[in-house]
Amino acid sequence: MIDSGKVIGSCGFLNMRTQHFRAEVGFELSKDYWGKGIASEALEAIVQYGYRHFQLERIEALIEPANFPSQKLIEKQGFKKEGLLRHYEYTLAKFDDLYIYSIIKEELNLM
């Protein structure tokens, strides 16, 4: 939230598998706030929270191939592209491919 109390986006975990010490991270931000470092700051905070409080070993992100800004953001945070998941998701009456990215706990410099 910004001082106005208006919700401008979200960032958090989904598909958490505690028995495997992994989770998927998801994020979204209103277009009006793109390019201001907000998503980067939120993503960094949620990743560190996951490692510290949930003792995660691996955090994943699934991103559409055409979503270059999200790919750039996730790579800037240290995530590595592992591959393409073909026809992984069915959305809006079509099958979508998704890139899978991950970051492992030892790759992150936790303070």
C-alpha positions in Angstrom: 0.0 0.0 0.0 1.0 3.6 -0.5 0.1 6.3 2.0 -3.3 6.7 0.4 -4.3 3.2 1.6 -4.8 2.2 -2.0 -3.6 -1.4 -2.9 -1.2 -1.2 -5.8 -0.1 -4.8 -6.0 0.7 -8.0 -4.2 3.7 -10.3 -3.6 3.6 -13.6 -1.8 3.9 -17.4 -1.8 1.7 -19.9 -3.3 1.9 -23.7 -3.9 4.0 -24.0 -0.7 5.3 -27.5 -0.1 6.6 -27.4 3.4 7.6 -31.1 3.4 9.9 -30.3 0.4 11.0 -26.9 1.8 9.9 -25.1 -1.4 7.3 -22.6 -2.6 6.4 -20.5 -5.6 6.5 -16.7 -5.4 4.1 -14.6 -7.3 3.8 -10.8 -7.7 1.8 -8.2 -9.5 1.9 -4.4 -9.6 -0.3 -1.8 -11.0 1.1 -0.5 -14.3 1.1 3.1 -12.8 3.9 2.0 -10.4 6.2 0.1 -12.8 9.8 1.1 -12.9 9.9 2.6 -9.4 11.7 -0.3 -7.7 8.6 -1.3 -5.7 8.3 -4.8 -7.2 12.0 -5.4 -6.7 11.9 -4.3 -3.0 8.8 -6.4 -2.4 10.3 -9.5 -4.1 13.5 -9.2 -2.2 11.7 -8.9 1.1 9.4 -11.9 0.5 12.2 -14.1 -0.6 14.3 -13.3 2.5 11.2 -13.9 4.6 10.6 -17.3 3.1 14.2 -18.4 3.8 14.2 -17.0 7.4 10.7 -17.8 8.6 9.6 -20.9 6.6 13.1 -22.4 6.3 12.6 -22.8 2.5 15.5 -24.3 0.5 14.1 -23.4 -2.9 11.8 -20.6 -4.2 10.4 -20.9 -7.7 8.7 -18.4 -10.1 6.7 -19.2 -13.2 6.6 -16.5 -15.9 5.1 -16.2 -19.3 7.7 -16.1 -22.1 6.4 -12.8 -23.4 6.6 -11.1 -19.9 10.1 -9.7 -20.3 9.9 -7.2 -17.4 9.1 -9.9 -14.9 11.9 -12.1 -16.3 14.3 -9.2 -15.9 13.1 -8.5 -12.4 13.4 -12.1 -11.2 16.9 -12.5 -12.8 18.0 -9.3 -11.1 17.1 -10.9 -7.8 19.3 -13.9 -8.5 16.8 -16.4 -9.9 18.1 -18.8 -12.6 16.0 -19.8 -15.6 15.7 -23.6 -15.5 13.6 -24.3 -18.6 10.3 -24.0 -20.4 7.2 -25.8 -19.1 5.2 -26.5 -22.3 1.4 -26.1 -22.1 1.7 -25.8 -18.3 -1.3 -23.7 -17.6 -4.8 -23.5 -19.2 -6.0 -19.8 -19.1 -8.5 -18.0 -21.2 -9.4 -21.0 -23.3 -5.8 -21.7 -24.3 -2.7 -23.6 -23.1 0.2 -21.4 -22.0 3.9 -22.1 -21.8 5.7 -20.8 -18.7 9.4 -20.4 -17.9 10.4 -21.8 -14.5 13.0 -19.9 -12.5 14.4 -20.8 -9.1 16.7 -19.5 -6.4 18.3 -21.8 -3.8 19.0 -20.7 -0.2 22.8 -20.9 -0.6 22.6 -18.5 -3.6 21.1 -15.8 -1.5 23.2 -13.6 0.7 21.1 -13.4 3.9 22.0 -10.8 6.4 
